Amino acid sequence: MAPRAVYTTGKGSSGVGLTAAVVRDKDTGELTLEGGALVLADMGICCIDEFDKMDEADRACIHEVMEQETVSIAKAGITAALNARTAILAAANPLYGSFKKELSLHANINLPAALMSRFDLIFLLRDKPNRFIDLSLIHISEPTRPLYISYAVFCLKKKKKKK
């Protein structure tokens, strides 16, 4: 169990939001250093959803964290190296909406090999579409559920007739 966890999305995160930013304090007017998601998750886990949707420039700042477990910053006269000893759990979707067996993992996810090589484990979760099972899993209000299941059975019968 991780003592702390931070969740963020790749689409809504910038490199600064992941690492650190220099901000002006509202009360004193002084410049201060504010840690991003990877720094806040120090000694814990940082979960990044939609990792594939992150801008390339924003992804580049993750390299240092994954390699050296620190975030270096030198802005507005502030120079610091912040600890970011965090495990990164990243989720990415296939480039074409569904995984294509004939393409490599890199081609399916469209992430650079240099970045993917920094992950210790990569799990591939594939969903094999099955209309009947998919419809049976969705939560539909009780009065309309038989209609959806009947439609799924109808589609299966229709598909069998075509063969």
C-alpha positions in Angstrom: 0.0 0.0 0.0 1.4 3.4 -0.9 1.4 6.0 1.9 0.3 8.7 -0.6 -1.2 8.8 -4.1 -1.7 11.5 -6.6 -4.1 11.2 -9.6 -3.8 13.3 -12.7 -4.6 13.1 -16.4 -2.2 13.4 -19.2 -4.6 15.6 -21.2 -5.1 18.1 -18.5 -1.5 18.2 -17.1 1.4 20.3 -18.2 5.0 19.6 -17.6 5.0 22.3 -14.9 1.9 20.7 -13.3 3.7 17.3 -13.2 7.1 18.6 -11.9 7.2 22.0 -10.2 6.4 25.7 -10.7 7.6 29.0 -9.4 4.6 31.0 -8.2 4.2 34.4 -6.5 2.9 34.2 -3.0 -0.4 36.2 -2.6 0.4 37.5 0.9 4.1 38.3 0.7 4.6 38.8 -3.0 7.7 36.6 -2.9 8.4 33.9 -5.4 8.0 30.4 -4.0 8.4 26.9 -5.4 5.3 24.7 -5.7 5.6 21.0 -6.3 3.7 19.3 -9.1 2.0 15.9 -9.1 5.3 13.9 -9.3 6.8 15.8 -6.4 3.7 15.6 -4.3 3.6 11.8 -4.8 7.2 11.4 -3.3 7.5 8.0 -1.6 4.1 7.1 -3.0 2.4 6.5 -6.4 1.4 8.9 -9.1 -1.4 7.7 -11.4 -1.5 9.3 -14.8 -4.5 8.6 -16.9 -4.7 9.4 -20.7 -0.9 9.2 -20.8 -1.0 8.9 -24.6 -2.8 12.3 -24.9 -0.1 14.2 -23.2 2.0 16.7 -25.3 5.4 15.5 -26.2 7.1 18.4 -24.4 5.2 17.6 -21.2 6.2 14.0 -21.5 9.8 14.9 -21.8 9.9 16.2 -18.2 9.0 12.8 -16.9 12.3 11.3 -18.2 14.3 12.8 -15.4 11.9 11.7 -12.7 11.8 8.1 -14.0 15.6 8.0 -14.4 17.0 10.0 -11.4 13.9 10.3 -9.1 14.4 14.1 -8.9 12.9 17.2 -10.4 15.5 19.9 -11.2 14.2 23.5 -11.5 16.0 26.7 -12.2 13.6 29.6 -12.7 13.2 33.2 -11.5 16.4 32.9 -9.4 15.3 29.7 -7.7 17.5 26.7 -8.2 16.4 23.4 -6.6 16.4 19.6 -6.9 13.2 18.2 -5.5 12.7 14.5 -4.6 10.3 12.6 -6.7 10.8 9.1 -5.6 7.5 7.9 -6.9 6.1 4.9 -8.7 4.3 6.0 -11.9 1.2 4.1 -13.0 0.3 5.3 -16.4 -2.7 4.3 -18.5 -2.8 4.8 -22.3 -5.3 4.0 -25.0 -4.6 2.5 -28.4 -4.0 5.0 -31.2 -6.7 3.6 -33.4 -9.4 3.1 -30.8 -8.7 -0.6 -30.5 -5.5 -2.7 -30.3 -4.3 -3.9 -33.7 -2.6 -7.3 -33.3 -0.5 -6.8 -36.5 1.2 -3.7 -35.1 3.8 -3.4 -32.4 3.0 -2.1 -28.9 4.9 1.1 -29.7 2.8 1.6 -32.9 -0.5 0.9 -31.1 0.1 3.3 -28.2 2.3 5.9 -30.1 4.7 6.5 -27.2 8.4 6.9 -27.8 10.5 3.8 -27.1 12.9 5.8 -24.9 10.0 6.6 -22.5 8.4 3.1 -22.6 11.8 1.6 -21.8 11.8 3.4 -18.4 8.7 1.5 -17.2 9.6 -1.7 -15.3 6.3 -3.4 -16.2 3.9 -3.0 -19.1 0.5 -4.7 -18.9 -1.6 -5.0 -22.0 -5.4 -5.2 -21.3 -7.4 -6.1 -24.3 -11.2 -6.0 -24.6 -12.6 -8.5 -27.1 -15.9 -6.9 -28.1 -18.9 -9.2 -27.6 -22.2 -7.3 -27.9 -24.2 -9.7 -25.8 -21.7 -9.7 -22.9 -21.2 -5.9 -23.1 -24.9 -5.3 -23.0 -25.4 -7.6 -20.0 -22.7 -5.7 -18.1 -24.2 -2.2 -18.5 -26.4 -1.0 -15.7 -29.8 -0.2 -17.2 -32.9 0.5 -15.3 -34.9 -2.6 -14.6 -37.9 -1.9 -16.8 -35.8 -1.4 -20.0 -33.2 -4.1 -19.4 -35.2 -7.0 -21.1 -35.4 -4.8 -24.3 -31.6 -4.5 -24.5 -31.0 -8.1 -23.8 -33.7 -9.2 -26.4 -31.9 -6.9 -28.9 -28.6 -8.5 -28.1 -30.0 -12.0 -28.6 -31.7 -10.9 -31.9 -28.3 -9.6 -33.1 -26.6 -12.8 -32.2 -29.2 -14.9 -34.1 -29.0 -12.6 -37.1 -25.2 -13.0 -37.1 -25.5 -16.8 -37.0 -27.9 -16.8 -40.0 -25.4 -14.8 -42.1 -22.8 -17.6 -41.6 
